Every structure is written in structure tokens, then in C-alpha cells.
Amino acid sequence: MTNAVTTALTAAAVVVQALMAVILVVAIVAIWSPGARRLLAEARDSLLGGELWAAWVVALVATAGSLFYSEHAHFIPCRLCWFQRIGMYPLVALLLIAAIRRDIRGGPLYGLPLAIFGSIVAIYHIYIEYHPEAESASCKIGAPCTTKWIDKLGYITIPELALTAFAAAYTSGRAPALICAASTSEPANE
């Protein structure tokens, strides 16, 4: 069962990463292209009202995955994993409350410090996985931070899943505002 869950989370992470890359490219192209701006405006209009629910689902799946790995698969969370959990777990409650209240402006703002904190820890954790010599003494106590409990596609590890979830939760929660800014920007050469 652990392999099936890992494969499903890996597939979801790759799809989310690809989707975020496409949105980024279209947003950059929208600076110069009216067609890309129209595409972003249509995407914004179709998302309105559902973006906080999407961000909540991302945070919920990440939290459930984290708990599955520690409680069912018996992967021992390292010190950096605990800090990433500190960033992710409260996002579930914050984004649920924001979605229920339809707080499109404030909801993502409340989660921003947690998403930034969790992302920074995840990036550092990924660095430690690839550079074990940089692991601090505090990481070597208990479960080492260099342990790759999963390793799919040559780069998907638990910290990579966490980083993807933090980025996706924040991006999907802020999508209408980000898309609106890109879709209403004036072309540079007009």
C-alpha cells in the first residue's frame, strides 16, 4: 500500500508542478500577448470561488500523506520534517476557514507566513538530502535528515512533495489575484 500511495502522490506532484510551470509561462507571455492575457482572464473567471477550496484540498492531501507515512508506513520523521509539518498542518484549518468564509483576500495572506516557512525548510531539506556533509548535528539525532524514505523519478522525495504542496497551496489560493495582475498588465511595447 505504501508504494501505491507514493506513486499516487508522485503523479499528483508531477502534474501540479507541470501545471504551475505552464501557468508561469503563460503569465510571462501575457506581458506581451493579448491572447495570453485573454486566456488568463478566462482562467481567472472560471476559478473564482473555488481557489481557496483547491488550496485547502492540497494542504489536506499533504497533511494526510504526511500522517500516512509516519503512522501507517512507520517512516520516522526527521527534525526538518517536523518543521515542515508545523508549516503545513495549520494551513488545513486556516484555508478551510478562509474557504468557508469566502475570504479570498485575507485567507491566502494568513497562510503566507506558514507557506514561506515550510518552503524554506523544504528547500533546505532537499539541499541536505543531496549534500549529506552539510547535515547539522541536530539532524543526526533520531532520524537523520538525509534519509530518503521515498525516491521516485530521480527527484521526488518527501521534502520535494512538501515543497510542491506549499507552492501549490499558496499559488492556488492566490490564483485569481495573480492571474488578474498578469491578465490586466499592459504590454511592454504598446
Wavefront OBJ file of the C-alpha trace (Angstrom):
o trace
v 0.000 0.000 0.000
v 2.881 2.373 0.731
v 4.139 2.029 -2.834
v 0.670 2.758 -4.256
v 0.298 5.892 -2.114
v 3.810 7.020 -3.021
v 3.111 6.508 -6.729
v -0.176 8.434 -6.487
v 1.435 11.330 -4.608
v 4.349 11.370 -7.052
v 1.987 11.506 -10.039
v -0.026 14.283 -8.394
v 3.148 16.246 -7.617
v 4.413 15.984 -11.196
v 1.031 17.106 -12.578
v 0.902 20.047 -10.147
v 4.495 21.033 -10.961
v 3.756 20.921 -14.694
v 0.552 22.937 -14.236
v 2.355 25.596 -12.199
v 5.093 25.787 -14.854
v 2.504 26.247 -17.626
v 0.733 28.985 -15.649
v 4.057 30.734 -15.066
v 4.971 30.603 -18.762
v 1.527 31.865 -19.836
v 1.726 34.667 -17.251
v 5.117 35.747 -18.611
v 3.868 35.581 -22.212
v 0.808 37.617 -21.135
v 3.078 40.599 -20.610
v 3.363 40.903 -24.405
v 0.465 38.863 -25.812
v -3.202 39.919 -25.689
v -4.208 36.309 -26.461
v -2.368 35.040 -23.403
v -3.998 37.800 -21.306
v -7.430 36.639 -22.525
v -6.553 33.052 -21.634
v -5.550 34.127 -18.134
v -8.722 36.190 -17.741
v -10.831 33.169 -18.715
v -8.922 31.007 -16.240
v -9.464 33.618 -13.519
v -13.186 33.793 -14.217
v -13.537 30.012 -14.096
v -11.634 29.767 -10.785
v -13.449 32.477 -8.859
v -14.855 30.982 -5.702
v -13.051 27.648 -5.877
v -9.435 28.645 -5.418
v -9.437 28.508 -1.621
v -11.109 25.106 -1.709
v -8.386 23.923 -4.103
v -5.692 25.259 -1.758
v -7.414 23.526 1.171
v -7.507 20.205 -0.714
v -3.765 20.489 -1.451
v -2.990 21.166 2.233
v -5.328 18.364 3.338
v -3.745 15.818 0.975
v -0.252 16.876 2.088
v -1.219 16.509 5.748
v -2.884 13.141 5.133
v 0.183 11.957 3.189
v 2.476 13.056 5.997
v 0.400 11.212 8.571
v 0.178 8.132 6.331
v 3.955 7.945 6.019
v 4.581 8.288 9.764
v 1.631 6.334 11.172
v 0.999 3.619 8.571
v 4.316 3.202 6.768
v 6.249 3.882 10.011
v 8.670 6.343 8.404
v 10.268 8.220 11.278
v 10.026 11.987 10.659
v 13.333 13.790 10.978
v 13.766 17.166 12.642
v 13.257 19.080 9.351
v 10.144 17.019 8.563
v 8.655 18.155 11.859
v 9.279 21.797 10.960
v 7.612 21.243 7.576
v 4.641 19.720 9.402
v 4.485 22.810 11.616
v 4.064 24.825 8.423
v 1.556 22.501 6.703
v -0.825 21.266 9.390
v -2.213 24.685 10.395
v -2.768 25.522 6.710
v -5.542 22.912 6.629
v -7.525 24.768 9.312
v -6.673 28.265 8.048
v -7.607 27.516 4.440
v -10.797 25.699 5.448
v -11.947 28.682 7.496
v -10.998 31.063 4.673
v -12.861 28.909 2.116
v -15.984 28.689 4.264
v -15.908 32.450 4.848
v -15.029 33.067 1.171
v -12.179 35.273 2.355
v -10.345 35.477 -0.964
v -8.273 38.479 0.105
v -7.310 37.530 3.656
v -7.205 33.730 3.504
v -4.094 33.365 1.392
v -2.456 36.185 3.335
v -2.914 34.339 6.633
v -1.301 31.244 5.175
v 1.600 33.087 3.525
v 3.992 33.019 6.525
v 3.373 29.279 7.020
v 3.848 28.545 3.307
v 7.060 30.575 3.149
v 8.403 28.992 6.347
v 7.567 25.475 5.158
v 9.013 26.122 1.700
v 12.304 27.399 3.108
v 12.621 24.360 5.384
v 11.727 22.015 2.484
v 14.322 23.644 0.200
v 16.960 23.294 2.921
v 15.893 19.669 3.486
v 16.246 18.921 -0.230
v 19.707 20.501 -0.120
v 20.657 18.300 2.859
v 19.468 15.184 1.008
v 21.804 15.938 -1.892
v 24.664 17.225 0.290
v 24.763 14.937 3.351
v 28.006 16.503 4.542
v 26.041 19.714 5.276
v 23.770 17.939 7.766
v 23.986 19.537 11.213
v 24.489 17.586 14.416
v 20.871 18.193 15.453
v 19.703 16.361 12.304
v 21.741 13.296 13.170
v 19.854 12.712 16.427
v 16.962 10.280 15.951
v 16.067 10.053 12.263
v 18.752 11.582 10.046
v 17.568 14.317 7.676
v 19.483 12.674 4.825
v 17.285 9.561 4.810
v 15.305 9.350 1.578
v 12.268 7.334 2.574
v 10.992 7.601 -0.982
v 12.839 8.429 -4.184
v 10.752 8.448 -7.349
v 11.686 9.722 -10.803
v 15.130 10.633 -9.534
v 13.962 13.720 -7.617
v 10.634 13.169 -5.860
v 11.351 12.742 -2.151
v 9.184 13.653 0.827
v 10.652 17.193 1.097
v 10.010 17.666 -2.659
v 6.387 16.621 -2.129
v 6.172 19.116 0.745
v 7.679 21.934 -1.324
v 5.257 21.211 -4.157
v 2.342 21.239 -1.714
v 3.404 24.543 -0.119
v 3.824 26.182 -3.531
v 0.567 24.739 -4.887
v -1.473 25.636 -1.792
v -0.292 29.223 -1.854
v -0.464 29.590 -5.627
v -3.956 28.108 -5.914
v -5.186 30.281 -3.045
v -3.760 33.392 -4.707
v -4.515 32.334 -8.301
v -7.247 34.872 -9.100
v -5.187 37.786 -7.826
v -2.028 36.590 -9.569
v -3.881 35.869 -12.804
v -5.719 39.190 -12.596
v -2.437 41.074 -12.216
v -0.922 39.287 -15.201
v -4.043 39.460 -17.369
v -4.583 43.174 -16.854
v -0.984 44.253 -17.241
v -0.261 46.486 -20.167
v 2.027 45.146 -22.874
v 5.556 46.461 -22.661
v 5.766 47.743 -26.277
v 2.375 49.381 -26.799
l 1 2 3 4 5 6 7 8 9 10 11 12 13 14 15 16 17 18 19 20 21 22 23 24 25 26 27 28 29 30 31 32 33 34 35 36 37 38 39 40 41 42 43 44 45 46 47 48 49 50 51 52 53 54 55 56 57 58 59 60 61 62 63 64 65 66 67 68 69 70 71 72 73 74 75 76 77 78 79 80 81 82 83 84 85 86 87 88 89 90 91 92 93 94 95 96 97 98 99 100 101 102 103 104 105 106 107 108 109 110 111 112 113 114 115 116 117 118 119 120 121 122 123 124 125 126 127 128 129 130 131 132 133 134 135 136 137 138 139 140 141 142 143 144 145 146 147 148 149 150 151 152 153 154 155 156 157 158 159 160 161 162 163 164 165 166 167 168 169 170 171 172 173 174 175 176 177 178 179 180 181 182 183 184 185 186 187 188 189 190
